[in-house]
Amino acid sequence: MSALISRSRLLDDLFRDFASGYTLRPLHGSPLPAADRIKVDISENDDAYTVMAEIPGVSKEDIHVTVEGNVVSLHAEIKQQDSQQKDGNIVHSERYYGAVSRSFQLPVELDEAEASARYENGILTLLLRKKKIGSGSRRVAIQ
């Protein structure tokens, strides 16, 4: 099955290059990212985990992070609108709305009250302290 996908993408690339003047492509260059497109890097030290997630093209108000026990959930709403005008008339317009989410489990319980998040240049950085005492879940505010 993967051989078919590879061949299909190869042909898509060939025809996209060959017929670039005859087709309409999204102005921003790519469709909505799939759920598996949120790529994360996780590092650990004695006290905490640092998670870096790629979520480009999304405003920080549209990103939601929740921490519950040892489960971290990322959710982003994507809103993109592209348009081209020629002489006051819209020639091409595209709108993309959707959401992506990803959850993963870490080996130890996390301290929800000490979790922090920062979003800059399409990278969400989470600092997740390992739990010592306490329980519950909390939504993390993004700075």
Buried (B, 14 or more C-beta within 10 A) or exposed (E): EEEEEEEEEEEEEEEEEEEEEEEEEEEEEEEBBEEEEBEBEBEEEEEBBEBEBEBEBBEBEBBBBBBBBBBBBBBBBBEBEEEEEEEEEEEEEBEBEBBBEBEBEBEEBBBBEBBBBEBEEEEBBBBBBBBEEEEEEBEBEBE
